[in-house]
Amino acid sequence: MRRLITAAAAVAALLCAAPALAITNGTLDGNAHPNVGGLVAPTAYSDGTWIYCSGTLISPTVFLTAAHCGDADGERVRVTFDTAYQAGDTVYAGTFHPDALYGHDESDPHDIAVVVLDKAVKGIAPAKLPAAGSLSRLSGSQSFTSVGYGAYAVTNEPGGHQYLYNDVRMQATGTLNSINTSWLRISMNPSTGNGGTCYGDSGGPNFLGNSTTIAATTITGDAVCRSTNVDYRLDTASARAFLASYVALP
């Protein structure tokens, strides 16, 4: 399966949290979010797919993702922005840098990382980051657009749940469930018309409504990707302290 480690062992037993039908009750993204990309594994998985985590371009040379998507500071990785990645498609090489505090604080997992790309990405407008503290008073009806390359379906076979991948960028809409000092929890229950994320969507964005502003990055969720998408807020002091070393903040 994809990498499964997250913030403090407990917070993340799941890589990417979320759904069951095309990024969970979602649709093909196409070119709606060209700044959302995927981390490409050095070799293909047994099912022939390549992408193990998602993320977002936040400057021409900086790709935002989750700390649990990498092994160590300085790791060399590859990023694609193709809507449907196939071996041989264009990739951008870069260096992975996780928050140094990742996993050291149970109340704030610091599960955030960037990839500093060797060359600037041209022709793709970076996504925006939220202003400090701007998510603290969100309405309970606030919607989010989750985007990523994670599992598009979860089947329940005699041998257990199977997660299906195709390296295609998907999107889904979910509604705010709850919020605290570090996390946004977004409902992705298909019975209420919501969708969300799943394994492989970790590090990917949850845009505020239909805007280009990333409210939070996908971190974890329920094991079968049908209930809650749990996401790391980007408007907090700790997230901004990390990001300030790499990009200009609003």
Secondary structure as GFF3:
##gff-version 3
##sequence-region A 1 250
A	DSSP	beta_strand	27	28	.	.	.	ID=ss1
A	DSSP	beta_strand	36	40	.	.	.	ID=ss2
A	DSSP	beta_strand	51	59	.	.	.	ID=ss3
A	DSSP	beta_strand	62	65	.	.	.	ID=ss4
A	DSSP	three_ten_helix	67	69	.	.	.	ID=ss5
A	DSSP	beta_strand	75	80	.	.	.	ID=ss6
A	DSSP	beta_strand	92	98	.	.	.	ID=ss7
A	DSSP	beta_strand	113	117	.	.	.	ID=ss8
A	DSSP	beta_strand	143	148	.	.	.	ID=ss9
A	DSSP	beta_strand	153	157	.	.	.	ID=ss10
A	DSSP	beta_strand	160	164	.	.	.	ID=ss11
A	DSSP	beta_strand	170	179	.	.	.	ID=ss12
A	DSSP	beta_strand	183	187	.	.	.	ID=ss13
A	DSSP	three_ten_helix	190	192	.	.	.	ID=ss14
A	DSSP	beta_strand	205	208	.	.	.	ID=ss15
A	DSSP	beta_strand	214	221	.	.	.	ID=ss16
A	DSSP	beta_strand	228	233	.	.	.	ID=ss17
A	DSSP	alpha_helix	237	243	.	.	.	ID=ss18
###
